[in-house]
Amino acid sequence: MGRPAAFPCVREGQQTLMLASSDTGVSATLGEDELRLSRASLALCVFVAVLMALPVSVIGGQNNHKNVQKDWTLLMYWDTDNSLELCTEFALSTWEESLPSNADVNIVALVDLLSEDGTWIWEIVDGQRKLVDKWDELNTSDPDVLKMFVEYGMAKFPAQKTLLVLQNHGYSWRGIIEDETNGDLLMPIDGVGAALESVKADMGKGVDVLAFDACNMMLLEVVYELKDAVPYIVGSQTTVSYDGLPYEMFIPDLVANPGMSPAELAIDIAYDYAEYYSSKWDYSHMFPCNQDFAPACAVDTSKLDALGDAFGQFCTVLEPIIPDHMKVIEDARGYALIGQWANMAGWEWTPDVGTFVEGLREIPGHPELTAAIDEFKMAYDDAIIAEAHSKRYKDTVTGLSLWFPPSLSQYNSIGYYYCQQFVYHDIGLDLVAETSWVDCLMTYYGS
């Protein structure tokens, strides 16, 4: 899918690392481990040292931000109270470089670190970070803390439109925002939805775009759960590199065109994501590598009721014919598996749902299934407003994934103790409750 011609991407004057020409297709090279770790450790040490050197008057001082409504406020919910703390300084520096003027755009970040107790609120002001508040140590995996920050940001940094970034480890349908200091828990997806719906009720308006800076969050189950909480969602189906979202691309785009609609911004982030990870030279990266397997998509949540209905009908038609067509289903599932980092958390068991469903057209003699697939594809294409991916994926990526482990033992996560606390059919997912997808899985495992 190409970038819409009516919405050009403006990047005049952007600073880039133009060290060599590059094929914007794919090639991946990891730097040496020792070099990577030393650079990351140095950046982290500098960040923490600067933070701790700030005078108390600055940390506890008044916020002199003028309550002038701007076009956009970007709220960064930056929970690095875990192994991702090393990403914090890179992100803050990138935001500083990307926002030379905040005349039309606010950037406000909640930062929770693993190495220090406390929670810091940073604002980027004309290319410089400013510490505007310091809160006590908070459990940032608690939906109430998310709600508190979003309402704080919308009230103190008012804007016509709001982007919320959730940065942390992502565990697909299981949840997001792992806070190791406070119980090593996750924020459940229905908790994210409840927090953002409460924001709408309290503030009279809600977040316009939700962007996941976390791995494996663009699942059908996840976006369907959040369909009443936010109009647009953008993120990746697979692993997100340490650099995270393409901040150095879409923030300057927004500064150049602050009148962007929420849909336009979500589309821009999706296309920029695939471009950003296409080269290790043309953009700044924490480590000198690119990512051959970088998919992203943007979803219009107003279309998800129809998509959920179509998926439910698909499941109803599929379930009784599974025992007679196991080989076709197994092959379709295998072809749709796009995850490149296998691990015991089950990330590798999330095939692309569009590719998987399309693969079941190979089942003969069931026109009712063909009709259900057609209906699903129509609703699916309507919901996904942008999809971009690295060339090596070819035609296997369509935007969203679906949980489909290969066996009942993997479904129950018996190989990974941490994941045994998350039960797919009992974690509060609306798509699971409203369709017979779990019945399809159980029939598959029993056949």
C-alpha positions in Angstrom: 0.0 0.0 0.0 1.5 3.3 -1.0 1.4 6.6 0.9 -1.6 8.6 -0.3 -0.5 11.2 -2.8 -2.8 13.8 -1.3 -0.8 13.6 2.0 2.9 14.2 1.3 5.5 13.8 4.0 7.5 16.9 4.6 11.0 16.6 6.0 12.9 19.6 4.6 15.8 20.5 6.8 15.7 17.3 8.9 19.1 16.2 10.3 20.0 12.7 9.1 23.0 10.4 9.3 23.6 10.3 5.5 26.8 8.2 5.6 26.1 6.0 2.6 23.4 5.4 0.1 21.1 2.6 1.0 18.6 0.2 -0.6 15.4 0.9 1.2 14.5 -2.7 0.9 16.1 -4.9 3.5 19.3 -6.0 5.1 19.9 -6.4 8.8 23.3 -6.0 10.6 23.6 -6.0 14.3 26.6 -4.2 15.8 29.1 -5.9 18.1 27.5 -6.6 21.5 30.3 -5.0 23.4 30.0 -1.7 21.5 26.3 -1.7 21.7 26.2 -2.3 25.5 29.0 0.3 26.2 27.2 3.0 24.3 23.9 2.2 25.9 25.3 2.1 29.4 27.1 5.4 28.9 23.9 7.1 27.7 22.0 5.7 30.6 24.6 6.9 33.1 24.6 10.4 31.7 20.8 10.5 31.8 20.6 9.4 35.5 23.5 11.7 36.5 21.8 14.7 35.0 18.5 13.8 36.6 19.9 13.4 40.1 21.9 16.7 39.7 18.8 18.8 39.2 18.2 21.1 42.2 15.2 20.5 44.4 13.7 23.9 43.3 13.6 22.7 39.8 12.2 19.3 40.6 9.5 20.6 42.8 9.0 24.0 41.1 5.9 25.5 39.6 4.9 24.7 36.0 4.8 28.0 34.2 3.3 26.5 31.1 0.7 28.8 29.6 -2.7 27.2 29.1 -2.8 28.1 25.5 -4.6 25.5 23.4 -2.3 24.2 20.6 -3.0 21.9 17.7 -1.5 18.7 19.3 -0.3 17.4 22.6 1.8 14.3 22.4 1.6 12.4 25.7 4.5 9.9 26.2 3.7 7.2 28.8 7.3 6.1 29.1 7.5 3.2 31.6 11.1 2.0 31.5 10.9 0.5 35.0 12.4 -2.6 33.5 15.1 -3.7 31.0 14.2 -0.9 28.6 15.6 1.9 30.8 18.5 2.3 28.4 16.1 3.6 25.7 15.1 6.7 27.7 17.9 9.1 26.9 17.8 8.2 23.2 14.1 9.0 23.2 14.4 12.3 25.1 17.3 13.5 22.8 15.3 12.5 19.8 12.2 14.5 21.0 14.5 17.5 21.6 15.9 17.4 18.2 12.5 16.8 16.5 10.7 19.7 18.2 12.7 22.9 17.7 9.6 24.9 18.4 6.6 23.9 20.4 4.4 26.8 19.2 1.8 24.3 17.8 2.8 21.0 19.4 3.3 19.9 23.0 5.4 16.9 24.0 4.9 15.8 27.6 6.4 12.6 28.9 5.9 10.6 32.1 9.1 8.7 32.8 9.4 5.8 35.2 12.9 4.3 35.7 14.1 1.1 37.2 17.3 2.5 38.7 15.7 5.3 40.6 12.5 5.6 42.7 10.2 8.3 41.5 8.2 9.4 38.5 9.2 12.3 36.3 7.2 14.6 34.1 9.2 16.2 31.3 8.1 18.8 28.7 10.1 19.5 25.5 10.2 23.3 25.2 11.8 24.7 22.0 14.2 21.8 21.6 15.1 21.5 25.3 13.7 19.1 28.0 12.3 20.7 31.1 11.4 18.9 34.2 8.0 20.2 35.2 7.0 17.8 38.0 8.3 14.9 40.1 5.9 12.5 41.5 6.4 9.6 44.0 7.3 6.2 42.8 4.2 4.9 41.0 3.0 1.6 39.7 2.8 2.5 36.0 1.2 -0.8 35.1 -1.9 0.4 37.1 -4.6 1.7 34.7 -5.4 4.4 37.3 -1.9 5.9 36.9 -2.4 6.0 33.1 -5.7 7.7 33.6 -4.2 10.2 36.0 -1.3 11.1 33.6 -3.5 11.5 30.6 -5.9 13.8 32.4 -3.0 15.7 33.9 -1.5 16.2 30.4 -4.7 17.2 28.7 -5.5 19.7 31.5 -2.1 21.4 31.8 -1.1 21.1 28.2 -4.4 21.7 26.3 -4.6 21.0 22.6 -7.2 20.4 20.0 -6.0 16.8 19.4 -4.0 14.3 21.6 -1.7 11.5 20.7 -0.9 9.0 23.5 2.2 6.8 23.2 2.4 3.7 25.4 6.0 2.6 25.6 7.1 -0.6 27.2 7.3 -4.3 26.7 4.3 -5.6 24.9 2.8 -9.0 25.4 0.1 -8.9 22.8 -3.3 -9.9 24.3 -1.8 -10.5 27.7 -1.1 -6.8 28.3 1.5 -4.0 28.2 3.5 -1.8 30.6 5.6 -4.1 32.7 6.7 -2.3 36.0 9.4 -4.4 37.7 9.6 -2.2 40.8 6.0 -2.7 41.6 5.3 -6.4 41.3 6.4 -7.0 37.7 2.8 -6.9 36.6 1.2 -6.0 33.3 -1.6 -3.5 32.5 -4.4 -5.6 31.0 -5.8 -4.5 27.7 -9.3 -4.0 29.1 -7.6 -1.9 31.8 -6.1 0.3 29.1 -9.5 0.6 27.5 -11.3 1.4 30.9 -8.7 4.1 31.7 -9.1 5.9 28.3 -12.9 5.6 28.4 -12.8 7.2 31.9 -10.7 10.0 30.5 -13.4 10.7 27.9 -16.0 10.8 30.6 -14.0 13.0 32.9 -12.6 15.5 30.4 -15.4 15.6 27.9 -13.0 14.5 25.2 -10.5 11.7 24.8 -7.3 10.6 23.2 -7.4 10.9 19.4 -4.6 8.5 18.5 -3.1 5.7 20.5 0.3 4.6 19.4 2.0 1.4 20.7 5.7 1.7 21.1 5.8 -1.9 22.2 6.2 -5.3 20.7 3.3 -7.4 19.3 0.4 -5.2 20.1 -1.4 -5.0 16.8 -3.6 -8.0 17.3 -7.3 -8.2 16.3 -8.1 -9.0 19.9 -6.3 -5.9 21.2 -7.7 -3.3 18.8 -11.2 -4.7 19.2 -10.9 -4.4 22.9 -10.0 -0.7 22.5 -12.6 0.2 19.9 -14.7 2.4 22.2 -11.7 4.0 23.9 -9.9 5.8 21.0 -10.7 6.6 17.4 -7.3 5.5 15.8 -4.6 3.0 16.8 -1.2 2.5 15.3 1.6 0.1 16.0 3.3 -3.1 15.0 2.4 -6.8 14.9 5.9 -8.0 15.7 9.0 -6.9 17.6 9.7 -3.2 17.9 13.3 -2.3 18.0 14.9 -0.3 20.9 14.6 2.9 18.8 10.8 2.6 19.1 8.5 4.6 16.9 10.0 6.8 14.2 9.9 10.0 16.3 12.5 11.8 14.3 10.2 11.5 11.3 6.6 12.0 12.4 7.2 14.8 14.9 8.9 17.1 12.3 6.0 16.1 10.0 3.6 17.3 12.7 5.5 20.5 13.3 5.5 21.3 9.6 1.8 20.5 9.3 0.1 20.8 12.7 -3.3 20.8 11.1 -3.0 17.1 10.5 -6.1 15.1 11.4 -5.8 12.2 13.8 -6.3 9.8 10.8 -3.5 11.5 8.9 -1.1 11.3 11.8 -1.8 7.6 12.4 -1.2 6.9 8.7 2.0 9.0 8.7 3.4 7.0 11.7 2.6 3.7 10.0 4.4 4.5 6.8 7.2 6.3 8.5 7.8 3.2 10.7 8.5 0.9 7.8 10.7 3.5 6.1 12.6 4.3 9.3 13.7 0.7 9.8 14.5 0.2 6.1 18.0 1.8 6.6 20.7 1.9 9.2 22.2 5.1 7.6 19.5 7.5 6.7 18.0 7.8 10.3 19.4 7.9 13.8 19.4 4.5 15.6 20.5 3.4 19.1 22.5 0.6 17.5 23.9 0.5 13.9 21.3 -1.9 12.6 18.1 -1.9 10.6 15.2 -4.3 10.9 14.4 -6.5 7.9 11.0 -7.4 9.4 9.2 -4.2 10.3 5.5 -4.1 9.8 3.1 -1.4 11.0 -0.5 -0.5 10.5 -3.1 2.1 11.5 -6.7 1.2 12.3 -9.9 3.1 12.3 -11.7 1.8 15.3 -15.1 2.9 14.1 -15.0 0.1 11.7 -14.2 -2.6 14.3 -17.8 -3.5 15.2 -18.4 -4.7 11.6 -15.0 -6.5 11.6 -15.9 -8.2 14.9 -19.2 -9.4 13.4 -17.5 -10.7 10.3 -14.9 -12.5 12.3 -17.6 -14.0 14.5 -19.5 -15.3 11.4 -16.2 -16.7 10.0 -15.6 -18.6 13.3 -19.2 -20.0 13.3 -18.8 -21.4 9.8 -15.3 -22.7 10.3 -15.6 -24.6 13.6 -17.7 -27.6 12.5 -15.6 -28.3 9.4 -12.1 -28.1 11.1 -11.7 -31.9 11.6 -12.1 -32.6 7.9 -9.6 -29.9 6.7 -6.8 -30.0 9.3 -4.0 -29.9 6.7 -5.3 -26.8 4.9 -5.8 -25.0 8.2 -2.3 -26.0 9.5 -0.7 -24.8 6.2 -2.6 -21.6 6.2 -1.6 -20.9 9.8 2.1 -21.8 9.1 2.3 -19.5 6.1 0.8 -16.6 8.1 3.3 -16.9 11.0 5.3 -13.7 10.6 7.1 -13.4 14.0 10.9 -13.4 13.7 11.8 -13.5 17.4 10.8 -16.9 18.8 10.4 -16.9 22.6 8.4 -18.7 25.2 6.0 -15.8 25.7 4.0 -17.0 22.8 4.9 -14.2 20.4 5.6 -16.6 17.7 2.1 -17.9 17.8 0.4 -14.8 16.3 -0.1 -15.4 12.6 -1.2 -12.5 10.4 -5.0 -12.8 10.5 -5.6 -11.5 7.0 -3.2 -14.0 5.5 -4.5 -16.9 7.6 -8.2 -16.3 6.7 -7.3 -15.8 3.1 -5.4 -19.1 3.1 -8.6 -21.0 4.0 -10.1 -20.3 0.6 -8.2 -23.6 -0.3 -10.9 -25.5 1.6 -13.2 -26.9 -1.1 -16.9 -27.5 -1.1 -18.0 -24.9 1.4 -19.5 -21.9 -0.3 -20.7 -20.6 3.1 -17.0 -20.4 4.2 -16.0 -18.5 1.0 -18.9 -16.0 1.7 -17.7 -15.6 5.3 -14.1 -15.0 4.1 -15.3 -12.4 1.6 -17.3 -10.6 4.3 -14.3 -10.7 6.6 -11.9 -9.3 4.0 -14.3 -6.5 3.1 -14.6 -5.4 6.8 -10.8 -6.0 7.4 -9.8 -3.8 4.5 -12.2 -1.1 5.6 -10.8 -1.0 9.2 -7.1 -0.8 8.2 -6.4 2.7 6.9 -2.6 2.2 6.4 -0.3 -0.8 6.3 3.4 -0.8 5.5 6.1 -3.4 5.9 9.6 -4.4 4.9 10.0 -6.0 1.5 11.1 -9.4 2.9 7.6 -10.0 4.2 6.3 -10.0 0.6 2.6 -10.7 0.8 2.4 -12.3 4.2 1.7 -9.2 6.2 -1.7 -7.4 6.1 -1.7 -5.4 9.4 -3.2 -7.4 12.3 -2.4 -10.7 13.9 -4.4 -13.3 15.9 -3.4 -15.6 18.6 -3.2 -19.2 17.3 -0.7 -21.4 19.2 0.0 -24.8 17.7 -1.1 -27.0 20.5 -3.1 -27.1 23.7 0.1 -27.2 25.8 1.2 -23.9 24.2 -2.3 -22.5 24.6 -1.9 -23.2 28.3 1.6 -21.8 28.3 2.9 -24.8 30.3 6.4 -24.1 29.1 6.6 -20.6 30.6 5.6 -20.0 34.2 5.2 -16.3 33.9 2.6 -16.6 31.2 0.5 -19.2 33.1 -1.1 -16.3 34.9 -2.7 -15.2 31.6 -5.6 -17.3 30.4 -6.7 -16.3 26.9 -10.4 -17.2 27.4 -10.6 -15.7 30.9 -8.7 -12.4 30.7 -11.6 -10.2 29.7 -11.2 -9.9 25.9 -14.4 -8.9 24.2 -13.5 -10.6 20.9 -13.0 -13.9 22.7 -16.3 -13.5 24.5 -18.3 -12.5 21.5 -17.0 -15.0 19.0 -16.4 -18.8 18.9 -12.7 -18.5 18.2 -11.7 -20.4 21.3 -14.1 -23.2 20.2 -12.3 -23.2 16.9 -9.0 -23.6 18.7 -10.2 -26.4 20.9 -11.6 -28.3 17.9 -8.3 -27.9 16.1 -6.4 -29.2 19.1 -8.7 -32.2 19.5 -8.7 -33.2 15.9 
